[in-house]
Amino acid sequence: MNFDEKYWNDRYKLNDTRWDIGFISPPLKEYFDQLTNKNLKILIPGGGNSYEAEYLHQLEFTNVYVADVSEIALKNITTRVSDFPKHHLLHSNFFDLQEEFDLIIEQTFFCAINPSLRNNYVLKASQLLKTKGEIVGLLFLIPLNEDHPPFGGNKEEYHVLFNSFFHIKIMEPAFNSIPKRMGNELFIKLMKK
């Protein structure tokens, strides 16, 4: 299960992007709408077409970064949002990033990585976040696939996984998911210990 740059570029070339709903997910839109500090340094890992980054950019957040191994996904952002800062589009593997952020937005990245990397994800997210930095976003609340993305999970396993490095402030079923994901997503807000 090697989900490398070629794998993801091929998915974009074949237009096999079923995870991409074509707009910002309602739970994240509602969360972003209540943020007041426009200078927060925000990372969206595995951001893909990143409607989240586009929305934050429209709200005049100035430090939004998208990291993705797919150059095609990053080019799609540039095509759609021509004034998005190009140096904020990081053609990089999440696990290779070295910067520090206030906030990591989770939107279909965690479910796209090999489940064997989930402990590494938690550690890396902790390393990338500043003191009291947070992961905010959505995790799937259903089993899903075993041999290809998306990979699901459940609240109990996520709790165990994140608890060693994060205070779990919110980990509850999302009440405003899109219809086809209703009841299948957890909204999370996790603060670095």
GIURMO-V119129 format. One record per backbone hydrogen bond with DSSP energy under -1.0 kcal/mol. NH is the residue of the N-H (numbers start at 1). CO is the residue of the C=O. If there is no record, write none. Layout:
nh=NH co=CO
nh=NH co=CO
This chain:
nh=4 co=2
nh=8 co=4
nh=9 co=5
nh=10 co=6
nh=11 co=7
nh=12 co=8
nh=13 co=9
nh=14 co=10
nh=15 co=12
nh=16 co=11
nh=17 co=15
nh=20 co=17
nh=29 co=25
nh=30 co=26
nh=31 co=27
nh=32 co=28
nh=33 co=29
nh=34 co=31
nh=35 co=32
nh=38 co=36
nh=40 co=37
nh=42 co=63
nh=43 co=103
nh=44 co=65
nh=46 co=67
nh=47 co=67
nh=50 co=47
nh=54 co=50
nh=55 co=51
nh=56 co=52
nh=57 co=53
nh=58 co=54
nh=59 co=55
nh=60 co=57
nh=61 co=56
nh=62 co=38
nh=65 co=42
nh=66 co=88
nh=67 co=44
nh=68 co=90
nh=74 co=70
nh=75 co=71
nh=76 co=72
nh=77 co=73
nh=78 co=74
nh=79 co=75
nh=80 co=76
nh=81 co=77
nh=84 co=81
nh=88 co=85
nh=89 co=86
nh=90 co=66
nh=92 co=90
nh=96 co=93
nh=97 co=94
nh=101 co=128
nh=102 co=41
nh=103 co=41
nh=104 co=134
nh=105 co=43
nh=106 co=136
nh=112 co=109
nh=113 co=109
nh=117 co=114
nh=118 co=115
nh=121 co=117
nh=122 co=118
nh=123 co=119
nh=124 co=120
nh=125 co=121
nh=126 co=122
nh=127 co=123
nh=128 co=124
nh=129 co=125
nh=130 co=101
nh=133 co=130
nh=134 co=102
nh=135 co=190
nh=136 co=104
nh=137 co=188
nh=138 co=106
nh=139 co=186
nh=141 co=184
nh=145 co=150
nh=151 co=111
nh=152 co=143
nh=153 co=142
nh=158 co=154
nh=159 co=155
nh=160 co=156
nh=161 co=157
nh=162 co=158
nh=163 co=159
nh=165 co=162
nh=166 co=162
nh=167 co=191
nh=169 co=167
nh=169 co=189
nh=170 co=189
nh=172 co=187
nh=174 co=185
nh=181 co=178
nh=182 co=179
nh=184 co=181
nh=186 co=139
nh=187 co=172
nh=188 co=137
nh=189 co=170
nh=190 co=135
nh=191 co=167
nh=192 co=133
nh=193 co=165
